Amino acid sequence: MQVITSIRELKLIISNIRRKGKTIGFVPTMGALHKGHISLLDKCLKDKNFSIASIYVNPSQFNDKNDLRNYPRDLEKDCKLLEQANCDLIFTPTDEEMYPEKDVRVFDFGTMGSVMEGKHRPGHFNGVAQIVTKLFDAVEPDKAYFGKKDFQQLAIIRKFSRDTNYSIDIIGCPIIREADGLAMSSRNQLLNKDQRKAAPLIYNTLRQAKSLIHSQSIPEIENYVEKTINNNPFLKLEYFQYVESDSLHQIRQFTPEVPVNACIAVFAGKLRLIDNIEIIL
Ligand code: AMP
């Protein structure tokens, strides 16, 4: 497994791989890897690609300086995990490599970018689009693998891939969870004992919100979710919404055959946890 930090070197290696007729599969990450990340790599390898994982904590997508400062980093452990998982190449660039100068590009995703995470983390998706386009330009993959854990991010990446004519297959991969249902996340290691104990309530509540759609109205379920989460002393609801899975438009009633996701963001102290669940009627 090679570990590369420069785009120039990366491009040389990739052109050699292409000459051998191999396709390139790409798994972008911010490191502090867990089984959720590895599941993306497994899928990438299963699809018989030359697999490239990137590890880069992208400053431009953090709207909170403390969150960026505290974001967990362990490159040595990440490299070991990726090697064990048979990754072919790790791209781990420096800030200077990715941002030789300030990126002033502005992306507008319309409603898709201004609801939920877009509303509560201003500038977040602009930063995501800046780094993902830079990484796509550096790697030029045939396929790129993203987790459904970041459901809105996946929808937005699909959208700008269409808008920019990238001929990259965007593959959405299932959410990997802890045994108690908590969606795996690099930030989970920052939860204290009480918060970690409380956190599975998020997914349990989402499951309830899925089963209640047959017996209760959306406002009633919203009320239920708010009460259930906020009754726990270690959690505080930021938002809960049912949205159309493709457009991310908030829905006020269910229509048969229109796929919907219920999306949630919850604070555990200063940490923000997000999750979602698919609902197909
Ligand atoms: P991150 O390192 O948090 O930026 O995540 C890198 C990629 O891994 C993104 O496509 C995430 O959606 C995906 N990912 C993170 N957590 C999970 C999970 N629990 N299950 C599946 N994919 C995940």
Boltz pocket constraint, residues with backbone or C-beta under 6 A from the ligand:
constraints:
  - pocket:
      binder: B
      contacts: [[A, 28], [A, 29], [A, 30], [A, 31], [A, 35], [A, 36], [A, 37], [A, 39], [A, 40], [A, 145], [A, 146], [A, 147], [A, 148], [A, 149], [A, 150], [A, 173], [A, 174], [A, 175], [A, 176], [A, 177], [A, 183], [A, 184], [A, 185], [A, 186]]
      max_distance: 6.0
